[in-house]
Amino acid sequence: MHYVGEDRQFILRFVDSGTKQRAIERLTEVKRASGGSKFVWRQDASKYGNRGSIAARNFFKTGADSRLRRATEYLADLINEELEAMLNKK
């Protein structure tokens, strides 16, 4: 498959956080006039489709967590410096 533009972000979200087990009920095969076939949802169909699940990779979470931790430490240091400067002025 080929995904362009924002579609990549859509797909990466599932790779990062994973999906639940998915199944489609009432799936049936319909023959096309051109000789191919397709699967459609029908009330009277007896076939079922299993789409499986995607395991979470947490690829982006680990990178984001480390950046968030660094930003938090940086802000804490800035706040401490300002507090010390304010206390030293008095």
N, C-alpha and C positions, 0 to 999 in steps of 0.2 A: 504494500500500500504506500501511497505517496501523500503526505500531508504538507500543506503550505501555509504560511502565515500564522494566524492565530490558532489554527487547528492543531498545531504542534503543542501549544500550551494545553489545549484540551486533553490531548492524549497523554502528555507528561504527568498531568495531575493524577491519572489513574495508575500510571507506573509507580509514582511516588507513594500514593496513599492506598493503592489496591482497590479491589472491588469485592462485593459479596458474591456468593454463588447465585447464578442467574439461570432460570429455566423458562422456556416459553411453552405454554400449553396449546393444544389444538393447532399444531403446525402440520400442514399438508403440502404435498408437492403437486404443482399444476404444470401440465405440459404446455409449452408455447407452440404457436403455429409454425415458428421458425425452426422447430426441432429441439430447442433447449427446454429447460424447465426452471421453475422458481418455487420458492416456498412461501406460502401465505397463511394467515390466521383464519381459521374457519371454526364455526361452532360445532360442526358435525365431525371434525377430524379426530383421528385416534392417535396420531403421532405426536411426540413431544420433542422439543429441542432443548438441549442442554448447552448453555453458553459458558459454563465453568466460572472460574474466578481468577483474578489477578492478585498474586501475593504482593504485599507492600514492600517496596525496596528502600524507602526512607532515604533516597539519594540526596534530595534537596534539603531534607530536614536536618541532617547532620551539619551541612554547610551553613544553613541559616542559624542553627543553634550556636555555632561557634562565633558567627558574626554578631549575634545578639548578645552573647556573653561578653565579647570584647567591647561592644558599644556600652553595655551596662557598666562595666568596670571603668571605662573612660569617663562616663558621666559621673560616676561616684567619686572618682578622683577630682574632677572639676568642682564638684559640690564641696568636697572636703577642703580643697584649696581656698575656695571663697569663704567658707566658714572660718578657717584659720586666719585669713586676712581680716575678716570682720572682727574677730576676737582680739587680734593683735592691735587693731586701731583703737580699741577702748582702753 
